[in-house]
Amino acid sequence: MNSPQTHSNEALTNKTYISSHREKIRINNLHAFYGESHILHGIDMTVNQGELVTLLGRNGSGRSTTLKAIMNMVGERSGQIVINGHETIQMPAHKIAHLGLGFCPEERGIFSNLNVEENLMLPPNVRSDGVSLDEIYDMFPNLYERRTSQGTRLSGGEQQMLALARILRTGANILLLDEITEGLAPVIVQKLGEVLSQLKERGLTILLVEQNFRFAAPIADRHYVMEHGHIVEEVHANELATKTELLNTYLGV
């Protein structure tokens, strides 16, 4: 027989929260740990539908860990994370993905023994309204040209396009993107910026960890600045001109 406490925990896990219809991610007092290392110290943030929000900060500030904590890919986490109105702090990663989240890690995760199209078709759908293969090839003509090429034969930029396209095909409408421009040629960076702008116009929600502020600034609605596992500043797009010096200080520019 289950104790009252057990029923209480189950109710918390399955609870659906009433929130703003535009609010896709809400995080309150999020702490995250790897073993005994306490990485995130009480993060509070929101991301609304159709927004592109960046996490800025120096290396080691906790930006990538924030994305992994949202996906429950850290050792331990506590606090509150609400995705599409659902509390997910006790939810396993695969169930979180089925709420419409797609995570593109820094290492990309391309399967080298599969060709481009096989990589694209491999992940299961998390929603029924994913971007079609034809739309993906229109968005990324390079992938259409290389669709029969093995993953190991792709350039770094093509692998990044493939990693992003693979998430879009699954139907994910909240994208967690980790350093997608790192080490890429300027022409590829420009292409990725155009694609992210298109996805915003389609109503997708994007949380972007990015070192390249020149890339992020023109396309982002808001910026959260992180330092030592804390959010230390929130800057809206219309405040950039007046807060440039402050951002330079935090980012070490």
C-alpha positions, 0 to 999 in steps of 0.5 A: 500500500502506498503511503500518503507521501508516495501519492503526494510525490506522484501528484507533483511529478504528474502535475500540469501547471497553468501558465501564460499561453506564450510561456514555453520554459519556466525555471525557478531556483534550479540547482544542478550537480555533477557528483559533489560539484555544485554547478548551478546555483538557483537559476531563474528564467523564462522563455516564451513561444517564438522567442530566441533567448541566449545564454551568454557568459565565459567558459565554465559559467554554467551555460551548457549545464543549464541546457543539460539540466533542462533535459535531465542530463546532469547528475542531480538537479532540484528546483522547478522546471516547467515545459509547456505547462508540465513540471519536469523536475522528476521526469526522465529525459525521453519523456521531456523530449516528447513535450517538444524539446530538441537538444543539439549538443556541442559534440553534434552526435552524427552517426559516422556509419550512416549517410546524411538521409539515414542520420536525418530519419533515425530519431523518432518523432516527438510530435506530428508536425515536424519539418518535412524532408523536402523543407529541410533540403530547401533550408539546407541545400548542402544536405541535399547535395550530400544526402548519400554521403557518410557522416564522416565525410561531412565538413564541420559546418555540414555536420552542424546543419545535419544535427540541427535538421535532424531535430527539426524533422522530429517535430521538436518546437523548443530547441536547446542549441549549444555552441552551434557556430563554434569553429565554423566558417563565416559563410556557414555561420551566416547560413545558420543565422538565417535558418534560426530567423526562419524558425522564429518566424515559424513560431519555434522557441530557441534557447541558445548557448553562444560565444559569438555575440556578433552572431547572436545579437541581431537575432536574439530577443533577450540575453541572460548573462551567466557567471559562476552558475548564477544569472547575473543580468538579463538584457533585452534586445532594445537595451543592447546599445546602453548595456554594451559596456556592461556586457563586455565586462561580463564576457571579457570582450 
